[in-house]
Amino acid sequence: MAPVLGVEAEEIQYLGRGNFVVKNLGTIGGRYFSQGFVVLTQDEIRVYSRYQNLIMSKRYEDLEGVSMVENQLHVKDEIEKMVLEMGVDPLRHDNLIERQKVYGLLTGFNVANFEMVRAHKFDHSKFRGQVYGDYYSASDG
């Protein structure tokens, strides 16, 4: 999979599936991507849609923090935040081991921790039936 993602295999520290929302801070809602890929290399975190389109790439030194709350990881910089739900089927299973692995790698790369008081609530039911779209609007509700 590394050549498809444009990285060397030995650079990959983590490669896993999950759902995620990418949103601009200070705005309501964001772009929801279901069944995408999360890749951590030695230098950056990348998120790809399920069609292997690069959605976001952030260098670790540019990140302001990471937080783990309920079934989500929150990763942010000054402008954007990613809300990651890790695992093959993150909506049905508690994938604590996957979240802990990514959280541990990010903090190991000197990404600071920040406190979250609650997870974001996304209406996942409207996304399950969608097959062809790359992303959907999601609300923090």
DSSP file with accessible surface (Angstrom, degrees, kcal/mol):
  #  RESIDUE AA STRUCTURE BP1 BP2  ACC     N-H-->O    O-->H-N    N-H-->O    O-->H-N    TCO  KAPPA ALPHA  PHI   PSI    X-CA   Y-CA   Z-CA
    1    1 A M     >        0   0   92      0, 0.0     4,-1.7     0, 0.0     3,-0.2   0.000 360.0 360.0 360.0 -25.5    0.0    0.0    0.0
    2    2 A A  H  >> +     0   0    9      1,-0.2     5,-2.1     2,-0.2     4,-0.8   0.903 360.0  50.6 -54.8 -47.5    3.0    2.4    0.6
    3    3 A P  H >45S+     0   0  114      0, 0.0     3,-0.7     0, 0.0    -1,-0.2   0.897 108.6  52.9 -60.7 -36.0    3.6    3.1   -3.1
    4    4 A V  H 345S+     0   0   95      1,-0.2    -2,-0.2    -3,-0.2     0, 0.0   0.883 111.9  45.9 -64.2 -35.9   -0.1    3.9   -3.7
    5    5 A L  H 3<5S-     0   0    8     -4,-1.7    -1,-0.2    -3,-0.2    -3,-0.1   0.505 115.3-116.9 -86.7  -4.8    0.1    6.4   -0.8
    6    6 A G  T <<5S+     0   0   60     -4,-0.8     2,-0.3    -3,-0.7    -2,-0.1   0.787  76.1 109.0  77.1  28.1    3.4    7.9   -2.0
    7    7 A V  S   <S-     0   0    9     -5,-2.1     2,-0.3    -6,-0.1    -1,-0.3  -0.920  73.4-103.3-130.4 159.3    5.6    6.9    0.9
    8    8 A E    >>  -     0   0  110     -2,-0.3     3,-1.6     1,-0.1     4,-0.7  -0.618  30.7-125.5 -78.3 141.2    8.4    4.5    1.5
    9    9 A A  G >4 S+     0   0   66     -2,-0.3     3,-1.0     1,-0.3    -1,-0.1   0.871 109.8  56.7 -56.4 -39.0    7.2    1.4    3.4
   10   10 A E  G 34 S+     0   0  138      1,-0.2    -1,-0.3     3,-0.0    -2,-0.0   0.682  99.6  61.0 -71.1 -14.2   10.0    1.9    6.1
   11   11 A E  G <4 S+     0   0   54     -3,-1.6    31,-0.5    30,-0.1     2,-0.4   0.735  81.2 100.4 -79.0 -23.6    8.6    5.4    6.8
   12   12 A I    <<  +     0   0   39     -3,-1.0    29,-0.3    -4,-0.7     3,-0.1  -0.514  38.2 169.9 -74.2 121.8    5.2    4.1    7.9
   13   13 A Q  S    S+     0   0   80     27,-3.4     2,-0.3    -2,-0.4    28,-0.2   0.678  74.0   8.2 -96.8 -27.4    4.8    3.9   11.7
   14   14 A Y  E     +A   40   0A  11     26,-1.7    26,-2.4     2,-0.0    -1,-0.4  -0.970  56.7 179.4-155.0 140.0    1.1    3.2   11.6
   15   15 A L  E     +A   39   0A  71     -2,-0.3     2,-0.3    24,-0.2    24,-0.2  -0.955  25.9 144.1-142.0 118.6   -1.4    2.4    8.8
   16   16 A G  E     -A   38   0A  11     22,-2.2    22,-3.1    -2,-0.4     2,-0.2  -0.975  41.6-109.8-152.2 166.1   -5.1    1.8    9.8
   17   17 A R  E     +A   37   0A 103     -2,-0.3    70,-2.5    20,-0.2     2,-0.3  -0.593  46.2 126.4 -96.2 159.4   -8.6    2.3    8.8
   18   18 A G  E     -AB  36  86A   2     18,-1.8    18,-2.4    68,-0.2     2,-0.3  -0.966  51.7 -92.4 173.8 175.7  -11.2    4.6   10.3
   19   19 A N  E     + B   0  85A   8     66,-2.3    66,-3.2    -2,-0.3     2,-0.3  -0.825  43.3 179.0-103.4 152.5  -13.7    7.3    9.8
   20   20 A F  E     -AB  33  84A   2     13,-2.5    13,-3.3    -2,-0.3     2,-0.4  -0.998  24.7-146.1-155.5 155.8  -12.8   11.0   10.3
   21   21 A V  E     -AB  32  83A   2     62,-2.1    62,-2.6    -2,-0.3     2,-0.5  -0.974  11.4-160.9-118.7 136.3  -14.0   14.5   10.2
   22   22 A V  E     +AB  31  82A   1      9,-2.3     9,-2.9    -2,-0.4     2,-0.3  -0.984  22.5 167.4-115.5 124.8  -11.9   17.4    9.1
   23   23 A K  E     - B   0  81A  17     58,-2.4    58,-2.7    -2,-0.5     2,-0.4  -0.982  38.0-116.7-139.6 150.2  -13.1   20.8   10.2
   24   24 A N  E >   - B   0  80A  79     -2,-0.3     3,-1.4    56,-0.2    56,-0.3  -0.703  44.1-110.2 -77.9 135.4  -11.8   24.4   10.3
   25   25 A L  T 3  S+     0   0   63     54,-3.0     3,-0.1    -2,-0.4    -1,-0.1  -0.357 102.2  29.6 -65.5 145.3  -11.7   25.6   13.9
   26   26 A G  T 3  S+     0   0   86      1,-0.3     2,-0.3    -2,-0.0    -1,-0.2   0.519 103.1  98.3  83.1   4.5  -14.2   28.2   14.8
   27   27 A T  S <  S-     0   0   65     -3,-1.4     2,-0.4     2,-0.1    -1,-0.3  -0.833  74.3-115.4-118.9 162.8  -16.8   26.9   12.3
   28   28 A I  S    S+     0   0  151     -2,-0.3    -4,-0.1    -3,-0.1   111,-0.1  -0.796  77.9   0.4 -95.6 136.3  -19.8   24.6   12.6
   29   29 A G        -     0   0    8     -2,-0.4     2,-0.3   108,-0.1   110,-0.3  -0.213  64.5-156.6  83.8-176.3  -19.6   21.3   10.9
   30   30 A G  E     - C   0 138A  17    108,-1.6   108,-2.3    -7,-0.1     2,-0.6  -0.958  33.6 -64.1-177.7-173.2  -16.9   19.8    8.8
   31   31 A R  E     -AC  22 137A  83     -9,-2.9    -9,-2.3    -2,-0.3     2,-0.5  -0.878  44.3-152.4-100.0 123.7  -16.2   17.2    6.1
   32   32 A Y  E     -AC  21 136A   3    104,-4.1   104,-2.0    -2,-0.6     2,-0.5  -0.828  10.2-171.4 -98.9 128.4  -17.0   13.6    7.1
   33   33 A F  E     -A   20   0A   2    -13,-3.3   -13,-2.5    -2,-0.5     3,-0.4  -0.982   9.3-154.9-120.0 120.4  -15.0   10.8    5.4
   34   34 A S  E     +     0   0A  12     -2,-0.5    16,-0.5   100,-0.2   -15,-0.2  -0.729  69.7   4.6 -97.6 146.2  -16.1    7.3    6.0
   35   35 A Q  E    S+     0   0A  96     -2,-0.3   -16,-0.2     1,-0.1    -1,-0.2   0.854  90.6 146.9  55.7  44.2  -13.8    4.2    5.8
   36   36 A G  E     -A   18   0A   0    -18,-2.4   -18,-1.8    -3,-0.4     2,-0.4  -0.147  45.7-103.2 -92.7-166.4  -10.7    6.2    5.1
   37   37 A F  E     -AD  17  48A  33     11,-2.5    11,-2.6   -20,-0.2     2,-0.5  -0.963  17.4-155.8-125.5 141.0   -7.1    5.5    6.0
   38   38 A V  E     -AD  16  47A   1    -22,-3.1   -22,-2.2    -2,-0.4     2,-0.4  -0.972  15.7-174.4-114.9 127.6   -4.9    7.1    8.7
   39   39 A V  E     -AD  15  46A   0      7,-2.8     7,-2.9    -2,-0.5     2,-0.5  -0.990  10.6-167.2-126.3 128.8   -1.1    7.0    8.1
   40   40 A L  E     +AD  14  45A   0    -26,-2.4   -27,-3.4    -2,-0.4   -26,-1.7  -0.981  13.5 179.2-111.8 121.9    1.6    8.1   10.5
   41   41 A T        -     0   0    1      3,-2.8   -29,-0.2    -2,-0.5   -30,-0.1  -0.423  50.4 -87.1-101.4-169.4    5.1    8.4    9.0
   42   42 A Q  S    S+     0   0   97    -31,-0.5   -30,-0.1     1,-0.2     3,-0.1   0.730 126.1  25.7 -71.6 -18.4    8.2    9.5   10.8
   43   43 A D  S    S+     0   0   70      1,-0.2    17,-2.0   -32,-0.1    18,-0.3   0.610 121.6  15.3-119.2 -21.2    7.3   13.1   10.1
   44   44 A E  E     - E   0  59A  26     15,-0.3    -3,-2.8    16,-0.1     2,-0.4  -0.977  57.4-118.7-154.6 163.6    3.6   13.6    9.6
   45   45 A I  E     -DE  40  58A   0     13,-2.5    13,-2.6    -2,-0.3     2,-0.4  -0.913  32.8-172.7-106.0 136.3    0.1   12.3   10.0
   46   46 A R  E     -DE  39  57A  39     -7,-2.9    -7,-2.8    -2,-0.4     2,-0.4  -0.982  11.2-159.7-128.3 143.9   -1.9   11.9    6.8
   47   47 A V  E     -DE  38  56A   0      9,-2.4     8,-2.9    -2,-0.4     9,-1.6  -0.986  11.4-171.3-124.4 135.7   -5.6   11.0    6.2
   48   48 A Y  E     -DE  37  54A   8    -11,-2.6   -11,-2.5    -2,-0.4     6,-0.2  -0.945  23.6-117.8-122.6 146.2   -6.8    9.6    3.0
   49   49 A S    >   -     0   0    1      4,-2.6     3,-2.1    -2,-0.4   -14,-0.1  -0.230  44.2 -95.7 -69.4 170.6  -10.4    9.0    1.7
   50   50 A R  T 3  S+     0   0   43    -16,-0.5    -1,-0.1     1,-0.3   -14,-0.1   0.670 128.3  60.9 -64.8 -12.5  -11.3    5.4    1.0
   51   51 A Y  T 3  S-     0   0   90      2,-0.1    -1,-0.3    83,-0.1     3,-0.1   0.184 121.9-107.7 -97.0  16.0  -10.4    6.1   -2.6
   52   52 A Q    <   +     0   0   80     -3,-2.1     2,-0.5     1,-0.2    -2,-0.1   0.689  69.4 149.1  64.5  23.0   -6.8    6.9   -1.6
   53   53 A N        -     0   0   78      1,-0.0    -4,-2.6    81,-0.0     2,-0.4  -0.748  53.2-118.7 -82.8 130.0   -7.2   10.6   -2.1
   54   54 A L  E     +E   48   0A  91     -2,-0.5    -6,-0.2    -6,-0.2     3,-0.1  -0.560  37.0 173.7 -70.4 120.6   -5.0   12.6    0.3
   55   55 A I  E     -     0   0A  34     -8,-2.9     2,-0.3    -2,-0.4    -7,-0.2   0.829  63.2  -3.4 -95.4 -43.3   -7.4   14.7    2.4
   56   56 A M  E     -E   47   0A  12     -9,-1.6    -9,-2.4     2,-0.0     2,-0.4  -0.994  51.5-170.8-154.6 144.7   -4.9   16.2    4.9
   57   57 A S  E     +E   46   0A  46     -2,-0.3     2,-0.4   -11,-0.2   -11,-0.2  -0.987  12.2 179.7-137.6 125.3   -1.3   16.0    5.8
   58   58 A K  E     -E   45   0A  30    -13,-2.6   -13,-2.5    -2,-0.4     2,-0.2  -0.993  24.3-132.3-131.0 128.8    0.1   17.7    8.9
   59   59 A R  E >>  -E   44   0A  97     -2,-0.4     3,-1.4   -15,-0.2     4,-0.5  -0.519  25.1-122.8 -73.8 144.1    3.7   17.7   10.1
   60   60 A Y  G >4 S+     0   0   12    -17,-2.0     3,-1.5     1,-0.3    -1,-0.1   0.877 110.4  57.0 -58.4 -39.7    4.1   16.8   13.8
   61   61 A E  G 34 S+     0   0  129    -18,-0.3    -1,-0.3     1,-0.3   -17,-0.1   0.702 104.2  54.9 -68.6 -15.2    5.9   20.0   14.7
   62   62 A D  G <4 S+     0   0   94     -3,-1.4    16,-0.4    15,-0.0     2,-0.3   0.549  87.9  99.6 -90.7  -8.7    2.9   22.0   13.3
   63   63 A L    <<  -     0   0   17     -3,-1.5    49,-0.3    -4,-0.5    14,-0.3  -0.586  56.2-160.8 -82.4 140.2    0.4   20.2   15.5
   64   64 A E        -     0   0   90     12,-2.4     2,-0.3     1,-0.3    13,-0.2   0.724  63.8 -40.4 -87.2 -27.7   -0.9   21.9   18.6
   65   65 A G  E     -F   76   0A   0     11,-1.6    11,-2.3    46,-0.1     2,-0.3  -0.977  39.5-128.0 176.4 171.0   -2.2   18.8   20.3
   66   66 A V  E     -Fg  75 113A   0     46,-2.0    48,-1.8    -2,-0.3     2,-0.3  -0.976  20.8-174.4-137.2 145.2   -3.9   15.5   20.4
   67   67 A S  E     -F   74   0A   6      7,-2.2     7,-3.1    -2,-0.3     2,-0.5  -0.996  14.2-150.6-141.8 145.3   -6.6   14.3   22.7
   68   68 A M  E     +F   73   0A  62     -2,-0.3     2,-0.4     5,-0.2     5,-0.2  -0.975  26.3 161.6-118.1 120.7   -8.3   10.9   23.3
   69   69 A V  E >   -F   72   0A  19      3,-2.4     3,-2.7    -2,-0.5    48,-0.1  -0.993  59.1 -41.6-143.4 131.8  -12.0   11.0   24.4
   70   70 A E  T 3  S-     0   0  109     -2,-0.4    48,-0.0     1,-0.3     0, 0.0  -0.221 124.5 -20.5  49.4-122.9  -14.6    8.2   24.3
   71   71 A N  T 3  S+     0   0   50     -3,-0.1    15,-0.4    14,-0.0     2,-0.3   0.190 122.8  83.8 -99.5  20.0  -14.2    6.5   20.9
   72   72 A Q  E <   -F   69   0A   2     -3,-2.7    -3,-2.4    13,-0.1     2,-0.4  -0.894  58.2-151.5-127.9 152.0  -12.3    9.4   19.2
   73   73 A L  E     -FH  68  84A   0     11,-2.4    11,-3.3    -2,-0.3     2,-0.5  -0.968  17.6-156.5-111.3 135.7   -8.9   11.0   18.8
   74   74 A H  E     -FH  67  83A   0     -7,-3.1    -7,-2.2    -2,-0.4     2,-0.4  -0.965  12.2-179.7-114.9 126.3   -8.8   14.7   18.2
   75   75 A V  E     +FH  66  82A   1      7,-2.6     7,-3.3    -2,-0.5     2,-0.3  -0.993  11.9 172.6-126.7 128.2   -5.7   16.1   16.4
   76   76 A K  E     -FH  65  81A  57    -11,-2.3   -12,-2.4    -2,-0.4   -11,-1.6  -0.954  22.1-176.4-140.0 156.6   -5.4   19.9   15.8
   77   77 A D        -     0   0   14      3,-2.4   -14,-0.1    -2,-0.3   -52,-0.1  -0.531  60.4 -71.4-123.3-160.1   -3.2   22.7   14.6
   78   78 A E  S    S+     0   0  151    -16,-0.4     3,-0.1    -2,-0.2   -15,-0.1   0.778 128.4  24.1 -68.5 -24.9   -4.0   26.4   14.5
   79   79 A I  S    S+     0   0  105      1,-0.2   -54,-3.0   -55,-0.1     2,-0.3   0.797 120.0  31.3-111.4 -41.4   -6.5   26.1   11.7
   80   80 A E  E     -B   24   0A  39    -56,-0.3    -3,-2.4   -54,-0.0     2,-0.4  -0.834  52.1-154.9-127.4 159.8   -8.0   22.7   11.5
   81   81 A K  E     -BH  23  76A  21    -58,-2.7   -58,-2.4    -2,-0.3     2,-0.5  -0.995   7.8-153.1-132.5 140.6   -9.0   19.7   13.6
   82   82 A M  E     -BH  22  75A   2     -7,-3.3    -7,-2.6    -2,-0.4     2,-0.6  -0.952   3.8-159.5-109.0 132.2   -9.3   16.1   12.7
   83   83 A V  E     -BH  21  74A   1    -62,-2.6   -62,-2.1    -2,-0.5     2,-0.4  -0.965  17.5-164.5-110.4 114.7  -11.7   13.9   14.6
   84   84 A L  E     -BH  20  73A   0    -11,-3.3   -11,-2.4    -2,-0.6     2,-0.6  -0.871  19.4-169.3-108.7 131.2  -10.6   10.3   14.1
   85   85 A E  E     -B   19   0A   4    -66,-3.2   -66,-2.3    -2,-0.4   -13,-0.1  -0.964  29.6-149.8-114.3 108.1  -12.7    7.2   14.8
   86   86 A M  E     +B   18   0A   2     -2,-0.6   -68,-0.2   -15,-0.4     9,-0.2  -0.404  41.1  49.5 -87.3 155.5  -10.2    4.3   14.5
   87   87 A G  S    S-     0   0    4    -70,-2.5     4,-0.1     1,-0.1    -2,-0.1  -0.261  87.6 -72.4 112.1 166.4  -10.6    0.7   13.4
   88   88 A V  S    S+     0   0  103      1,-0.3    -1,-0.1    -2,-0.1   -70,-0.1   0.901 131.0  12.4 -62.8 -42.2  -12.1   -1.5   10.7
   89   89 A D  S >> S+     0   0   52     -3,-0.1     4,-1.7   -72,-0.1     3,-1.5  -0.623  74.5 169.7-133.7  75.8  -15.6   -0.8   12.0
   90   90 A P  T 34 S+     0   0   10      0, 0.0     5,-0.2     0, 0.0    -4,-0.1   0.704  73.3  61.0 -67.2 -16.3  -15.3    2.1   14.5
   91   91 A L  T 34 S+     0   0   44      1,-0.1     3,-0.1    -6,-0.1    -4,-0.0   0.710 115.2  30.5 -82.4 -18.4  -19.1    2.6   14.7
   92   92 A R  T <4 S+     0   0  174     -3,-1.5     2,-0.4     1,-0.1    -1,-0.1   0.639 115.9  51.6-111.5 -21.9  -19.7   -0.9   16.1
   93   93 A H  S  < S-     0   0  116     -4,-1.7     2,-0.9     2,-0.0    -1,-0.1  -0.919  76.0-121.5-123.6 147.3  -16.6   -1.9   18.1
   94   94 A D        -     0   0  115     -2,-0.4     2,-0.6     1,-0.1     3,-0.3  -0.768  27.8-172.2 -84.2 109.4  -14.6   -0.2   20.8
   95   95 A N     >  +     0   0   36     -2,-0.9     4,-2.1    -9,-0.2     5,-0.2  -0.412  26.2 148.7-102.7  56.6  -11.2    0.0   19.2
   96   96 A L  H  >  +     0   0   70     -2,-0.6     4,-3.0     1,-0.2     5,-0.2   0.881  69.5  56.7 -58.8 -39.9   -9.2    1.3   22.2
   97   97 A I  H  > S+     0   0  127     -3,-0.3     4,-2.2     1,-0.2    -1,-0.2   0.923 107.9  47.6 -62.0 -41.7   -6.0   -0.5   21.2
   98   98 A E  H  > S+     0   0   52      2,-0.2     4,-2.2     1,-0.2     5,-0.2   0.931 113.9  46.8 -63.8 -46.3   -6.0    1.3   17.8
   99   99 A R  H  X S+     0   0   10     -4,-2.1     4,-2.9     1,-0.2     5,-0.2   0.925 112.5  49.7 -62.3 -44.1   -6.7    4.7   19.5
  100  100 A Q  H  X S+     0   0   98     -4,-3.0     4,-2.8    -5,-0.2    -1,-0.2   0.885 109.3  52.5 -63.5 -37.4   -4.0    4.1   22.1
  101  101 A K  H  X S+     0   0  106     -4,-2.2     4,-2.2    -5,-0.2    -2,-0.2   0.954 114.2  40.9 -63.2 -48.7   -1.5    3.1   19.5
  102  102 A V  H  X S+     0   0    0     -4,-2.2     4,-2.7     2,-0.2     5,-0.2   0.930 116.1  50.6 -66.9 -42.9   -2.0    6.3   17.4
  103  103 A Y  H  X S+     0   0   54     -4,-2.9     4,-2.7    -5,-0.2     5,-0.3   0.935 111.2  49.0 -59.7 -45.7   -2.2    8.4   20.6
  104  104 A G  H  X S+     0   0   34     -4,-2.8     4,-2.1    -5,-0.2    -1,-0.2   0.892 111.4  48.9 -62.9 -40.6    1.1    6.9   21.8
  105  105 A L  H  X S+     0   0   42     -4,-2.2     4,-1.4    -5,-0.2    -1,-0.2   0.933 112.2  48.6 -64.6 -44.5    2.9    7.5   18.5
  106  106 A L  H  <>S+     0   0    0     -4,-2.7     5,-2.0     2,-0.2     3,-0.5   0.937 114.0  44.3 -63.7 -46.0    1.7   11.1   18.3
  107  107 A T  H ><5S+     0   0   50     -4,-2.7     3,-1.6     1,-0.2    -1,-0.2   0.868 109.8  57.8 -67.3 -31.0    2.8   11.9   21.9
  108  108 A G  H 3<5S+     0   0   58     -4,-2.1    -1,-0.2     1,-0.3    -2,-0.2   0.782 101.4  55.8 -66.1 -25.7    6.0   10.0   21.2
  109  109 A F  T 3<5S-     0   0   55     -4,-1.4    -1,-0.3    -3,-0.5    -2,-0.2   0.103 128.8-101.4 -90.8  20.1    6.6   12.5   18.3
  110  110 A N  T < 5 +     0   0  155     -3,-1.6     2,-0.6     1,-0.2    -3,-0.2   0.760  69.0 153.9  67.4  29.0    6.3   15.3   20.9
  111  111 A V      < -     0   0    6     -5,-2.0    -1,-0.2    -6,-0.1   -47,-0.1  -0.800  44.7-122.8 -84.4 125.8    2.7   16.3   20.0
  112  112 A A        -     0   0   59     -2,-0.6   -46,-2.0   -49,-0.3     2,-0.3  -0.250  17.8-119.1 -68.2 155.6    1.3   17.9   23.2
  113  113 A N  B     -g   66   0A  88    -48,-0.2     2,-0.3    -6,-0.1   -46,-0.2  -0.710  27.1-168.2 -90.8 142.7   -1.9   16.6   24.9
  114  114 A F        -     0   0   33    -48,-1.8     2,-0.4    -2,-0.3   -46,-0.2  -0.968  25.2-108.1-129.1 154.2   -4.9   18.8   25.2
  115  115 A E        -     0   0  160     -2,-0.3     2,-0.4   -48,-0.1   -48,-0.1  -0.634  28.9-172.7 -86.2 129.4   -8.0   18.3   27.3
  116  116 A M        -     0   0   34     -2,-0.4     3,-0.1   -48,-0.2   -48,-0.1  -0.964  10.9-164.9-115.4 139.8  -11.4   17.4   25.7
  117  117 A V  S    S+     0   0  135     -2,-0.4     2,-0.3     1,-0.3    -1,-0.1   0.700  72.1   6.9 -96.9 -22.5  -14.5   17.2   27.8
  118  118 A R  S    S-     0   0  121    -49,-0.1    -1,-0.3   -48,-0.0     2,-0.1  -0.994  73.9-108.8-154.9 155.5  -16.7   15.3   25.4
  119  119 A A        -     0   0    1     -2,-0.3     2,-0.3    -3,-0.1   -49,-0.1  -0.406  43.6-100.4 -77.1 158.0  -16.6   13.6   22.0
  120  120 A H        -     0   0   21     -2,-0.1     2,-0.7     1,-0.0    21,-0.1  -0.609  33.0-133.1 -76.2 142.3  -18.2   15.2   19.0
  121  121 A K        -     0   0  108     19,-1.0     2,-0.4    20,-0.4    18,-0.1  -0.877  27.4-180.0-102.4 114.7  -21.6   13.7   18.2
  122  122 A F        -     0   0   18     -2,-0.7     2,-1.6    16,-0.1     3,-0.1  -0.928  34.1-123.4-114.1 140.4  -22.0   12.9   14.5
  123  123 A D    >   +     0   0   90     -2,-0.4     3,-0.8     1,-0.2     4,-0.3  -0.643  36.2 174.1 -81.8  88.0  -25.1   11.3   13.0
  124  124 A H  T >>  +     0   0   34     -2,-1.6     3,-1.6     1,-0.2     4,-1.2   0.751  62.8  77.3 -69.8 -23.4  -23.5    8.3   11.5
  125  125 A S  H 3> S+     0   0   80      1,-0.3     4,-0.6     2,-0.2     3,-0.3   0.860  90.8  54.0 -59.7 -32.9  -26.7    6.7   10.4
  126  126 A K  H <4 S+     0   0  106     -3,-0.8    -1,-0.3     1,-0.2    -2,-0.2   0.680 108.5  50.6 -76.9 -12.2  -27.0    9.0    7.4
  127  127 A F  H X4 S+     0   0    8     -3,-1.6     3,-0.9    -4,-0.3    -1,-0.2   0.695  90.8  75.8 -94.3 -21.9  -23.5    8.0    6.2
  128  128 A R  H 3< S+     0   0  143     -4,-1.2    -2,-0.1    -3,-0.3    -1,-0.1   0.851  96.4  47.2 -62.5 -35.5  -23.9    4.2    6.3
  129  129 A G  T 3< S+     0   0   68     -4,-0.6     2,-0.3     2,-0.0    -1,-0.2   0.624  89.5 101.1 -83.1 -10.9  -25.9    4.0    3.1
  130  130 A Q    <   +     0   0   94     -3,-0.9    -3,-0.0     1,-0.2    -4,-0.0  -0.555  37.0 161.2 -78.5 136.1  -23.7    6.3    1.1
  131  131 A V        +     0   0   80     -2,-0.3    -1,-0.2     0, 0.0    -2,-0.0   0.719  65.0  38.7-119.9 -42.6  -21.3    4.5   -1.3
  132  132 A Y  S    S+     0   0  209      2,-0.0     2,-0.1     0, 0.0    -2,-0.1   0.736  86.9  94.2 -95.7 -23.3  -20.0    6.8   -4.0
  133  133 A G        -     0   0   28      1,-0.1     3,-0.1  -100,-0.0    -3,-0.0  -0.420  60.5-147.5 -74.4 147.4  -19.4   10.2   -2.4
  134  134 A D  S    S+     0   0   46      1,-0.2     2,-0.3    -2,-0.1  -100,-0.2   0.827  77.6   0.2 -80.3 -36.2  -15.9   11.0   -1.1
  135  135 A Y        -     0   0  128   -102,-0.1     2,-0.3   -86,-0.1    -1,-0.2  -0.983  59.3-155.5-151.8 164.4  -17.2   13.2    1.8
  136  136 A Y  E     -C   32   0A  32   -104,-2.0  -104,-4.1    -2,-0.3     2,-0.2  -0.945  33.2 -97.1-137.2 157.4  -20.3   14.5    3.5
  137  137 A S  E     -C   31   0A  95     -2,-0.3     2,-0.4  -106,-0.2  -106,-0.2  -0.552  42.1-169.9 -75.2 139.3  -21.1   17.5    5.7
  138  138 A A  E     -C   30   0A   3   -108,-2.3  -108,-1.6    -2,-0.2     2,-0.3  -0.979  10.0-144.6-132.8 147.7  -21.1   16.7    9.4
  139  139 A S        -     0   0   59     -2,-0.4   -16,-0.2  -110,-0.3  -111,-0.0  -0.811  16.3-137.6-111.7 151.3  -22.3   18.7   12.3
  140  140 A D              0   0   24     -2,-0.3   -19,-1.0   -20,-0.1    -1,-0.1   0.619 360.0 360.0 -76.1 -16.2  -20.9   18.9   15.8
  141  141 A G              0   0   79    -21,-0.1   -20,-0.4   -18,-0.0   -19,-0.0   0.889 360.0 360.0   8.6 360.0  -24.4   18.9   17.2
